[in-house]
């Protein structure tokens, strides 16, 4: 998958395992992004994520969405997040050019 990720690619990690089971704990996405050092607290006392990565909620399941730029700007963090997804058999999809979030 690494060779096909470019700056117009979107990578979505869903909180569902390859067996179709909801991944727990439900805050895994926030904890993972914080764990690799990609958050800060703003003046509004809310967590802010670094550019090109966000948490999402789809069908009641936590997830992460990353833009392809993230791989190039934060290669170590990107590799760690992908390793986590692979080790935990999370569903990962890539989309090119555009993605619609509903």
Secondary structure as a PSIPRED ss2 file (coil, helix, strand):
# PSIPRED VFORMAT (PSIPRED V4.0)

   1 X C   1.000  0.000  0.000
   2 X H   0.000  1.000  0.000
   3 X H   0.000  1.000  0.000
   4 X H   0.000  1.000  0.000
   5 X C   1.000  0.000  0.000
   6 X C   1.000  0.000  0.000
   7 X C   1.000  0.000  0.000
   8 X C   1.000  0.000  0.000
   9 X E   0.000  0.000  1.000
  10 X E   0.000  0.000  1.000
  11 X E   0.000  0.000  1.000
  12 X E   0.000  0.000  1.000
  13 X E   0.000  0.000  1.000
  14 X E   0.000  0.000  1.000
  15 X E   0.000  0.000  1.000
  16 X E   0.000  0.000  1.000
  17 X E   0.000  0.000  1.000
  18 X C   1.000  0.000  0.000
  19 X C   1.000  0.000  0.000
  20 X C   1.000  0.000  0.000
  21 X C   1.000  0.000  0.000
  22 X E   0.000  0.000  1.000
  23 X C   1.000  0.000  0.000
  24 X C   1.000  0.000  0.000
  25 X C   1.000  0.000  0.000
  26 X C   1.000  0.000  0.000
  27 X C   1.000  0.000  0.000
  28 X H   0.000  1.000  0.000
  29 X H   0.000  1.000  0.000
  30 X H   0.000  1.000  0.000
  31 X H   0.000  1.000  0.000
  32 X H   0.000  1.000  0.000
  33 X H   0.000  1.000  0.000
  34 X H   0.000  1.000  0.000
  35 X H   0.000  1.000  0.000
  36 X C   1.000  0.000  0.000
  37 X C   1.000  0.000  0.000
  38 X C   1.000  0.000  0.000
  39 X E   0.000  0.000  1.000
  40 X E   0.000  0.000  1.000
  41 X E   0.000  0.000  1.000
  42 X C   1.000  0.000  0.000
  43 X C   1.000  0.000  0.000
  44 X C   1.000  0.000  0.000
  45 X C   1.000  0.000  0.000
  46 X C   1.000  0.000  0.000
  47 X E   0.000  0.000  1.000
  48 X E   0.000  0.000  1.000
  49 X E   0.000  0.000  1.000
  50 X C   1.000  0.000  0.000
  51 X C   1.000  0.000  0.000
  52 X C   1.000  0.000  0.000
  53 X E   0.000  0.000  1.000
  54 X E   0.000  0.000  1.000
  55 X E   0.000  0.000  1.000
  56 X E   0.000  0.000  1.000
  57 X E   0.000  0.000  1.000
  58 X E   0.000  0.000  1.000
  59 X C   1.000  0.000  0.000
  60 X C   1.000  0.000  0.000
  61 X E   0.000  0.000  1.000
  62 X E   0.000  0.000  1.000
  63 X E   0.000  0.000  1.000
  64 X E   0.000  0.000  1.000
  65 X E   0.000  0.000  1.000
  66 X E   0.000  0.000  1.000
  67 X E   0.000  0.000  1.000
  68 X H   0.000  1.000  0.000
  69 X H   0.000  1.000  0.000
  70 X H   0.000  1.000  0.000
  71 X H   0.000  1.000  0.000
  72 X H   0.000  1.000  0.000
  73 X H   0.000  1.000  0.000
  74 X C   1.000  0.000  0.000
  75 X H   0.000  1.000  0.000
  76 X H   0.000  1.000  0.000
  77 X H   0.000  1.000  0.000
  78 X H   0.000  1.000  0.000
  79 X H   0.000  1.000  0.000
  80 X H   0.000  1.000  0.000
  81 X H   0.000  1.000  0.000
  82 X H   0.000  1.000  0.000
  83 X H   0.000  1.000  0.000
  84 X H   0.000  1.000  0.000
  85 X H   0.000  1.000  0.000
  86 X H   0.000  1.000  0.000
  87 X H   0.000  1.000  0.000
  88 X C   1.000  0.000  0.000
  89 X C   1.000  0.000  0.000
  90 X E   0.000  0.000  1.000
  91 X E   0.000  0.000  1.000
  92 X E   0.000  0.000  1.000
  93 X E   0.000  0.000  1.000
  94 X E   0.000  0.000  1.000
  95 X E   0.000  0.000  1.000
  96 X E   0.000  0.000  1.000
  97 X C   1.000  0.000  0.000
  98 X C   1.000  0.000  0.000
  99 X C   1.000  0.000  0.000
 100 X C   1.000  0.000  0.000
 101 X C   1.000  0.000  0.000
 102 X C   1.000  0.000  0.000
